[in-house]
């Protein structure tokens, strides 16, 4: 083991011991003389009968813990609930950062609505995860609701290592109003039920036709061998991410693309988008996708796959590991993975996939909770500390020996954890930014190797959004309304409520509601940026 890893594990062990002691002290045990004497912070306690002894040197007074309220999206697939204030992980974070932390977990499916309501209220938490391109956030930032942190980042060891390209992607008018949560660019993948593939003799789909055939087989050929018509192809929820990903496979732009004249055109006004729509409608008509996709809560998105009802999942490639982990618990432990993950199939415009923007939201600091520059600097110190190796390990993996073990330099989650132990760390990884030092990875299981391979190969096929760093005034004012028009029309087209003429009418409504102004402004900004 390297000296760096040994130091990290030792410091975490010391920190863990301190937290466990603190928890024990808070347990309400008021028993008699067997309790240890209160800690004196490493100083020798003076006694009244040694009046001639030199006074002990006084340590500088420790600052009062920094009160921080933190709003993050929550993911609770097993209905365990979210960590309580006395979660050992929250206590460990508080001890390490000298903070008094109050977490607010909002289910991911309703997070955008809650974020907009919170922004409108003006009563903001200290820190909140937010989409920097959300019109409500843009307006709030411009109106002074959040601190501009760009000029301060150079003063913090970890935050100073932020990628300038990603920072620019999150910027508003060239200013940074939140610390981004880093994500792998080529993160998306196609996860399949490995057993079903084996049972039906299927290979990884390389083309869109083969992708369709796999979903068809999973729906109609009894992939689980139980003799019942109880399976289907792909599961999608009211979160529209999979539709966005798959339409890029068909050659549609990633939100915006250049036409023959070099002007930017929104994806929904391209012929490739319409071809993807027809494919999606075919999946719905043939019952290869769940009929309730438009209303299904994303909090239970994994369930049909885990329960053996569906065999295809289009999302981030690393979800294949989480799905496999749940299936290992449900159906029995084995070395072979229950899932397999692959790159996107090749479409009519070649091999393409939708990347992330290099981030998934930013952590913004509100001015209503943080009044002064001195307080701001303490909050930035807190965020910087969360990127230390010790804190990244705790937020991502939990407590060593309780939630995971280190084996040959890899993180190995402890199997068959109690529900209480799982709950202690649930969704706390939403605080992570992954900026600065790199932490140990999980063990190189078969599925982890597949995930890493897909993400690495994706770097060659990802399709960027040329308008990513551009901030539109029109979108800031009307973006939510414009997005809803197209998202609703896409759903209506898929389920057969409107046809091509109906979608054309929705596009015209989009244009007349502000879409044409949006196009004009984006192109003006795009040309200026060049």
Secondary structure, 3 states (H helix, E strand, C coil): CCHHHHHHHHHHHHHHHHHHHHHHHCCCCCCCCCCCCCCCCCCCCCCCCCCCCCCCCCCCCCCCCEEEEEEEEECCCCCCCCCCCCCHHHHHHHHHHCEEEEEEEEEHHHHHHHHHHHHHHCCCCCEEEECCCCHHHHHHHHCCCECCCHHHHHHCCCHHHCCHHHHHHHCECCECCCEEEECCCCCEEEEEEHHHHHHHCCCCCCEHHHHHHHHHHHHHCCCCCCCCCCCEEECCCCCCHHHHHHHHHCCCCCCEEECCCCCEEEHHHCHHHHHHHHHHHHHHHCCCECCCCCCCCHHHCCHHHHCCCEEEEEEECCHHHHHHHHHHHHHCCCCCCCEEEECCCEECCECCEECCCCEEEEEEEECCCCCCHHHHHHHHHHHHHHCCHHHHHHHHHCCECCCEEEECCEEEECCCCCHHHHHHHCCHHHHCCCCCCCCCCECCCHHHHHHHHHHHHHCCCEECCCCCCCCCHHHHHHHHHHHHHHHHHHHHHHCCCCCHHHHHHHHHHHHHHHHHHHHHHHHHHHHHHC
